Each structure stands twice: as structure tokens, then as C-alpha cells.
Amino acid sequence: MSQFSSKYDYILAGGGLSGQMMALELQRIASTDARILIIDRDTKAQNDRTWSYWSTDRTLSDQLARKIWSNIYVRKGDFEKTMSIAPYHYATIRGIDFYNFSKEKIKADARFEWIQEEIQSVNAEQGVVKTSAKSYAGELIFKSYFDPKEISIPSENIMVYQQFKGWFVKTEEPIFDDKTVTFMDFTTLEKTHETRFFYVLPFSKTEALVEYTAFAETLLEEAVFDQHLEWYFKEKLPATQFEIEETEFDFIPMTDFPFPDNLSRTGFGRVNKKVVNIGTTAAFVKASTGYCFTRTQEKIRQIGKTLEQRGKVAESDFASPIHYRIFDSAMLDATGRGGVRGDDFFTSLFKKMPIDFLFRFLDEKASLYEIIRTMLSVPNKGKLINSTFRKLLKMSKL
Ligand SMILES: Cc1cc2nc3c(=O)[nH]c(=O)nc-3n(C[C@H](O)[C@H](O)[C@H](O)COP(=O)(O)OP(=O)(O)OC[C@H]3O[C@@H](n4cnc5c(N)ncnc54)[C@H](O)[C@@H]3O)c2cc1C
């Protein structure tokens, strides 16, 4: 231990969503004399993102949600549908509210230490995290830090950027239906082969987050998003008198890339004796939708449970079932390169499938038979099936 500044039972390398969820789980399962270190370069004192998710479980959302809705709206051309999503609800949590909740719990627990340092590397053989200031040794390291701009995707994998710009607005007139989330509005200013849509979270009749989202293989200019948002406000909502209180411009990497050692530079897969990758670096972001919040909560609970029962974690304890990984990969391939239009695909699901099935399917809880039935019901199913076979042939890469 002498060569290291300090030794810990657990180190959380990255203290964002998955790091802090893992910290809360360790708080439940770690021994009373455990030493737990969280390292993040940021203080997590800013509202750096807003997470939305659907769920049937009210525990977290009851405490922290900014708003909970029970209806969603979908539109494409002449088709429009407002649906109740019971037994699910759709909720939004501001990042800062989750960070404050979690940091308060951690602060009150003497087993935890939080340091703000830039991580340079994780050594999986020795179980050491090296920062710009020191080296820290840990019995088990949960690694979630990474720079999405550093990902270099091999040609057999697909990377689609889910890019979005959102305006948090306040309008003079009551123009929003505050009971209903606009989940996907494919009414767009210009025709494009990419999947693009508007998304509206109405916090009240006069307050909302209005977002323009694009799934694309290359990053688009911010001006494209502003142009579309201006058009939507003028022509579609419509609203002329409004104030933009905050903006959000970012992207979520949607990929079937398995995030192995070349990204983490740790010389191992996602899990070894000393290091467990969690969060985006362990494919917690669902490749076909970009959603991650509920999956992170569920996968962290699974990791906590097996750690409590067996004292160690294996990748199979929390990896998504193989048929869902193939489906996600085929979906990305088909909508990204294979000629299936995302607007046709998603609208057809909303037209044909009961909403509770759809959410269950996206939550990876539907059976293989149900997946095949769903794939056969969508337009251009030939192209989707084609992509599936291509992925099956490369299965070893998944
Ligand atoms: C703007 C935005 C909105 C999103 N909205 C949704 C949504 O509505 N619903 C949903 O399900 N998903 C959403 N996502 C996707 C996903 O839920 C989030 O990206 C989620 O935060 C991923 O969790 P994570 O722990 O993998 O990464 P993060 O939460 O990003 O945590 C990684 C942490 O590592 C730290 N870090 C990085 N590099 C270093 C370094 N070198 N040294 C030290 N620390 C470092 C960062 O400061 C960060 O705190 C959104 C993503 C973004 C970017």
C-alpha cells in the first residue's frame, strides 16, 4: 500500500448518473467499516442534464421528479395519436435534483470520500486509479468516466449520434397541454433520410422543454437545431411571445460498440477482478433509443445484489439478453445505413402495438417470439431482417 496515497475497498471512477447510483447501492451493501472513494473532475453542482424515463415504479420519481405525466402524443403526417400510458408513467428528473439527493446521503455517511480530480488512467491489473494529483488503490473499481469524443468505432460497429437542442421556455399564452408529453412529432421543416423529430415536455400550460432531435452518423451544426425550433414555435405550436430561460445542446452516443479495453485503456473487457465498467461504458445506454436512466437503475441494482450475494460481479449479471443486443444492433444498422426510415418504423409501432407492450419491449422484457412478431409488423421488414442476419453473422463482435 505504501506506493499509493490511499487504499479503498471501492473506488467510483466517475460520479455521474451510474457512479452516484452505484454509490447509493454501496451505501446499502458495504460493511460498516468500508472505505469508499468517488472521483469526478466535476463538482456535479450544476444542472448538466435532465433525465426522462417511463416506469411503473414510483419510488424515485415520487421523490425527485420535476413532473410526472400519464399521456403521450405521437404525430407523423396525417397520423396523430394521444395515448394513456397506464400502467406506466413518464417522468422527468433534473440532474441537479438527483445529484443533490445522492450527495446529501453520501455526505452523511462517514464511509464515503468525494474528491474532485481529473482521472488519467485505471490500471486493471493493480486496481489503481491514477489522477492528475495522486494514485488511489481499490479492491474494486467501478469505472464510468469516459470522453465520448474519444470513441473510435470499428467499421463492423455502428455509431449514431442522438443529437438534440432543447429550449426551456416560458410563454405568455397558455399554449401547452400540461397533461401530455409530445413523445415524437415527425412534422419537420425539411425532408431528410435521417430520423428527426420534435419532443415537448410541458411542465405547465406556459412552461416547457421543446427539443429538436436528430439521429445521424455525423454531428450537425447547432444552427440547424435553432432553425427548426424557430420554425416549430412559429408554425406548429404556435407561439410568438416567449422567453428562452435555458438551453440544452448535447448528444447521446447510440452504438452497438461493446466498449472493450481500447476505449477504457484498462487492458480488459467490461468486467475483471478489479474493475467493473458501468454506465455508458458498459452499454447501459440502449443502442436503439438512447434511453439509459431506468436501465442504469436496474443494472446497478443487479450488480449490488450479486455483489452482496457472491462478493464479486460478472458481466452476465447485468448484460442485456443477446437477442435484444442483436435487435438493437439490427435496428441501428437498418435505420442508419439499411434504408429503413426511423419515422415510419416508430410510427408503425405506435399505430399497431399496445403501449404497455411497446414499453415492455423497449425495456427488454418481451419474449423472443414477441420481438420476432414486432419485427414482422414494421414497414421495410425485409431490410430489418437483412440487417439482423448481417449482425448474426458477426455475432462474436457483439
Ligand atoms: C444532455 C443529456 C440528456 C440526456 N437525457 C436522457 C434522458 O432523458 N433519458 C435517459 O434515459 N438518458 C438520457 N441521457 C443519456 C444518459 O442517461 C446519460 O448520459 C447518463 O448521464 C449516463 O450516465 P453515465 O454514468 O454513463 O455518465 P455520466 O452521467 O456522464 O457520468 C460520467 C462522469 O464522469 C466524469 N468524468 C468524465 N471524464 C472524467 C475524467 N477524466 N476524470 C474525472 N471524471 C471524469 C464526468 O464529470 C461525469 O460526472 C442523456 C444524456 C445527455 C448528455
The ligand as a Gaussian input file, in Angstrom:
#p B3LYP/6-31G(d) Opt

LIG

0 1
 C      -27.843000      16.172000     -22.118000
 C      -28.210000      14.697000     -21.959000
 C      -29.532000      14.366000     -21.736000
 C      -29.893000      13.012000     -21.548000
 N      -31.206000      12.712000     -21.337000
 C      -31.554000      11.437000     -21.104000
 C      -32.915000      11.119000     -20.817000
 O      -33.798000      11.982000     -20.856000
 N      -33.222000       9.834000     -20.516000
 C      -32.267000       8.850000     -20.476000
 O      -32.616000       7.704000     -20.160000
 N      -30.987000       9.123000     -20.808000
 C      -30.605000      10.382000     -21.110000
 N      -29.299000      10.664000     -21.391000
 C      -28.357000       9.526000     -21.544000
 C      -27.791000       9.020000     -20.196000
 O      -28.824000       8.830000     -19.270000
 C      -26.818000       9.980000     -19.590000
 O      -25.782000      10.230000     -20.491000
 C      -26.226000       9.457000     -18.262000
 O      -25.767000      10.563000     -17.545000
 C      -25.111000       8.426000     -18.462000
 O      -24.593000       8.041000     -17.209000
 P      -23.049000       7.711000     -17.022000
 O      -22.822000       7.466000     -15.587000
 O      -22.624000       6.704000     -18.011000
 O      -22.289000       9.050000     -17.475000
 P      -22.277000      10.477000     -16.776000
 O      -23.530000      10.744000     -16.023000
 O      -21.902000      11.430000     -17.859000
 O      -21.076000      10.348000     -15.724000
 C      -19.725000      10.279000     -16.100000
 C      -18.944000      11.143000     -15.098000
 O      -17.561000      11.018000     -15.376000
 C      -16.955000      12.279000     -15.154000
 N      -15.705000      12.278000     -15.927000
 C      -15.545000      12.153000     -17.275000
 N      -14.243000      12.139000     -17.580000
 C      -13.561000      12.257000     -16.408000
 C      -12.187000      12.297000     -16.075000
 N      -11.200000      12.192000     -16.990000
 N      -11.847000      12.423000     -14.779000
 C      -12.788000      12.514000     -13.804000
 N      -14.094000      12.476000     -14.062000
 C      -14.476000      12.347000     -15.351000
 C      -17.973000      13.289000     -15.627000
 O      -17.769000      14.544000     -14.997000
 C      -19.280000      12.621000     -15.196000
 O      -19.724000      13.092000     -13.935000
 C      -28.908000      11.983000     -21.603000
 C      -27.591000      12.353000     -21.866000
 C      -27.233000      13.682000     -22.048000
 C      -25.808000      14.009000     -22.372000

